[in-house]
């Protein structure tokens, strides 16, 4: 049995054990009646939610709020990261405040967001942007700071424009840290939207969750928790696969460059310069132009 098969069976066994433990606790009488429903009641509630057209309307609203807020927060965070990563003076001034606010529960800003943006979906989008901003800006800034100085010197040596420096050096160099920040930012955006919907909303998965809880529809509450988990896990899985794909592509390009049968001996200065530029990957096309 291969390692992948062993991991699969361990995961499956873990899920079955958890389901069995849940079922045993629901039948044990240790909890008040209805607080911990049986797994079959939760499955029935999930089927009822999936058969209800209003669930998809609430899901669409939550995804709209999350996606718009996430994109806005990511764009603003990337712009901030470029400034902080390329200017040590500005970074020393502003980064401590970003770190301090980033560690603060964002729900305390919710009343202010309600006052500024109102009680509609705009305030939920703003909450998602605020939640996504901090992990993205910190990860991207850290990635820019750790760019090897030789890449920057080569870019300056070839007199690259700011746009070329951004697209040929900065963005390729911070791909992994940026994707890590985006993955965390997406998760934080979902949490931010759900917390805002639970606080005040008339639509969305968070509203649906707190409504069922207030009506003591406990199986529906657990069903919504499971469905929200599935949606979040799907987004996280997609981001992880994207990061793995880009990393594998980068490693493949490096291996392809390493096997090029070139030697520095006997090369002219121009040929040696072009050979070194080829090893720099993203700069190669710019240099050839």
C-alpha positions in Angstrom: 0.0 0.0 0.0 1.4 3.4 -1.0 1.7 6.4 1.3 -1.2 8.1 -0.6 -3.4 5.1 0.0 -2.5 5.0 3.7 -3.2 8.7 4.1 -6.6 8.3 2.4 -7.6 5.4 4.6 -6.5 7.3 7.8 -8.6 10.3 6.8 -11.6 8.1 6.0 -11.2 6.3 9.3 -10.9 9.6 11.2 -14.2 10.8 9.6 -16.0 7.6 10.5 -14.7 7.7 14.1 -15.9 11.3 14.5 -19.3 10.4 13.1 -19.6 7.5 15.4 -18.5 9.6 18.4 -21.1 12.2 17.4 -23.8 9.6 17.2 -22.8 8.1 20.5 -22.9 11.4 22.3 -26.3 12.3 20.8 -27.8 9.1 22.2 -26.0 9.2 25.5 -28.3 11.6 27.3 -25.4 13.8 28.4 -26.8 16.8 26.6 -30.2 18.5 26.6 -32.7 17.0 24.1 -32.1 18.6 20.7 -28.8 20.3 21.5 -26.8 17.5 19.8 -29.0 15.9 17.1 -28.2 12.6 15.5 -26.1 12.5 12.4 -29.1 11.3 10.4 -31.1 14.4 11.4 -28.2 16.6 10.3 -28.1 14.8 7.0 -31.8 15.3 6.5 -31.4 19.0 7.3 -28.5 19.3 4.8 -30.8 17.8 2.1 -33.6 20.2 3.0 -31.2 23.2 2.7 -29.9 22.0 -0.6 -33.5 21.6 -1.8 -34.5 25.1 -0.7 -34.0 27.7 -3.4 -33.6 30.5 -0.8 -30.4 28.8 0.4 -28.8 29.4 -3.0 -29.9 33.0 -2.9 -28.3 33.5 0.6 -25.2 31.6 -0.6 -24.9 33.9 -3.6 -25.2 37.0 -1.5 -22.5 35.8 0.9 -20.2 34.8 -2.0 -20.8 38.2 -3.7 -20.0 40.1 -0.5 -16.9 37.9 0.1 -15.5 38.1 -3.4 -16.0 41.8 -3.9 -14.5 42.6 -0.5 -11.7 40.2 -0.9 -10.7 41.6 -4.3 -10.8 45.2 -3.0 -8.8 44.3 0.1 -6.2 42.3 -2.0 -5.7 45.2 -4.5 -5.2 47.8 -1.7 -3.0 45.4 0.2 -0.8 44.8 -2.8 -0.4 48.5 -3.4 0.6 49.1 0.2 3.0 46.1 0.1 4.8 47.6 -2.9 5.3 50.9 -1.1 6.3 49.2 2.2 8.5 46.6 0.6 10.5 49.1 -1.6 10.8 51.9 1.0 12.5 50.9 4.2 11.8 54.3 5.8 8.1 54.1 5.2 8.1 50.5 6.3 9.7 51.3 9.6 7.1 54.0 10.2 3.9 52.2 9.2 4.5 48.5 9.5 4.2 48.4 13.4 0.8 50.0 13.2 -0.3 47.5 10.5 0.9 44.6 12.7 -0.8 46.0 15.8 -4.2 46.6 14.0 -3.8 43.2 12.2 -3.8 41.4 15.6 -7.0 43.2 16.7 -10.3 41.4 16.3 -11.9 43.2 13.3 -15.4 42.8 14.7 -14.8 45.9 16.9 -14.8 48.0 13.7 -18.2 46.6 12.7 -20.3 49.5 14.3 -18.1 52.0 12.5 -18.6 50.2 9.2 -22.3 50.1 9.7 -22.3 53.9 10.3 -20.2 54.6 7.2 -21.6 52.1 4.7 -25.0 51.4 6.1 -26.7 48.1 7.0 -26.7 46.7 3.4 -24.3 44.5 1.6 -21.8 47.4 1.3 -20.8 47.2 5.0 -20.3 43.4 4.6 -18.0 44.0 1.6 -16.1 46.6 3.6 -15.8 44.1 6.5 -14.4 41.4 4.1 -11.9 43.9 2.6 -10.8 44.9 6.1 -10.3 41.3 7.2 -8.5 40.3 4.0 -6.2 43.3 3.9 -3.9 42.6 6.8 -2.6 39.0 6.1 -2.1 39.9 2.4 -0.2 43.1 3.0 2.1 41.5 5.6 2.8 38.4 3.5 3.4 40.4 0.3 5.6 42.9 2.1 7.7 40.2 3.7 8.1 38.6 0.2 9.3 41.8 -1.4 11.8 42.5 1.4 13.3 39.0 0.9 13.9 39.4 -2.8 17.6 38.7 -3.6 19.4 42.0 -4.1 21.1 40.6 -7.2 17.8 40.5 -9.0 17.1 44.1 -8.3 20.7 45.1 -9.4 20.3 43.2 -12.7 17.0 45.0 -13.3 18.5 48.4 -12.6 21.5 47.4 -14.7 19.3 46.7 -17.7 17.5 50.0 -17.1 14.1 48.3 -16.7 11.1 50.6 -16.3 9.0 50.6 -13.1 6.4 48.4 -14.8 9.0 46.0 -16.1 10.5 45.8 -12.6 7.0 45.1 -11.2 6.1 42.4 -13.7 9.5 40.8 -14.3 11.0 40.9 -10.8 8.7 41.8 -7.9 5.6 39.8 -8.8 7.4 36.6 -9.8 9.6 36.8 -6.7 6.7 37.2 -4.3 4.4 34.6 -5.9 4.5 32.1 -3.0 4.3 34.6 -0.1 1.5 36.4 -2.0 -0.5 33.3 -2.6 -0.1 32.3 1.1 -1.4 35.8 2.0 -4.3 35.5 -0.4 -5.2 32.1 1.0 -5.3 33.5 4.5 -7.0 36.6 3.3 -9.8 34.6 1.6 -10.5 32.7 4.8 -10.5 35.9 6.9 -12.8 37.6 4.3 -15.4 34.7 4.7 -15.1 35.0 8.5 -15.6 38.8 8.3 -18.7 38.5 6.1 -20.3 35.8 8.3 -19.7 37.8 11.5 -21.2 40.9 9.9 -24.2 39.0 8.7 -24.7 37.4 12.1 -24.6 40.8 13.7 -27.1 42.5 11.3 -28.4 41.3 7.9 -31.6 40.2 6.2 -29.9 37.8 3.8 -26.8 35.6 3.6 -25.6 32.5 5.2 -24.7 34.2 8.5 -28.3 35.6 8.6 -29.7 32.2 7.8 -27.5 30.6 10.6 -28.5 33.0 13.3 -32.2 32.9 12.2 -32.3 29.1 12.6 -30.5 29.3 15.9 -33.0 31.9 17.3 -35.9 29.6 16.2 -34.1 26.6 17.8 -33.8 24.7 14.6 -30.7 22.9 15.8 -30.4 20.3 13.0 -30.6 23.2 10.4 -27.9 25.1 12.4 -25.5 22.1 12.2 -26.4 21.6 8.5 -25.5 25.2 7.7 -22.2 24.9 9.7 -21.4 21.8 7.6 -22.3 23.6 4.3 -20.3 26.7 5.2 -17.3 24.5 6.1 -17.6 22.8 2.7 -17.7 26.1 0.9 -14.7 27.4 2.8 -12.7 24.2 2.4 -13.4 24.2 -1.4 -12.0 27.8 -1.7 -9.0 26.9 0.5 -8.4 23.7 -1.6 -8.5 25.7 -4.8 -6.0 28.3 -3.5 -3.7 25.5 -2.3 -3.8 23.8 -5.7 -3.1 27.0 -7.4 -0.1 27.6 -5.2 1.2 24.1 -5.7 0.8 24.4 -9.5 2.7 27.6 -9.7 5.5 26.3 -7.5 5.8 23.1 -9.6 5.9 25.2 -12.8 8.6 27.4 -11.3 10.7 24.3 -10.3 10.2 22.9 -13.8 11.5 26.1 -15.4 14.5 26.1 -13.1 15.4 22.5 -13.9 15.1 23.3 -17.6 17.5 26.2 -17.3 19.9 24.0 -15.2 20.3 21.4 -18.0 21.2 24.0 -20.7 24.7 22.8 -21.9 26.5 26.2 -21.6 29.8 27.0 -20.2 31.1 30.5 -19.3 34.5 29.6 -20.7 35.1 31.0 -24.1 32.0 33.1 -24.1 32.1 36.7 -25.2 30.9 39.3 -22.6 27.6 39.7 -24.5 27.0 35.9 -24.7 27.9 35.5 -21.0 25.5 38.3 -20.2 22.7 36.6 -22.2 23.4 33.3 -20.5 23.2 34.8 -17.0 20.0 36.6 -18.0 18.5 33.3 -19.1 19.1 31.9 -15.6 17.1 34.8 -14.2 13.9 33.4 -15.8 11.4 36.3 -15.8 14.0 38.8 -17.1 14.9 36.7 -20.1 12.2 37.8 -22.4 12.7 41.5 -21.5 16.5 41.2 -22.2 15.9 39.5 -25.5 13.7 42.4 -26.5 
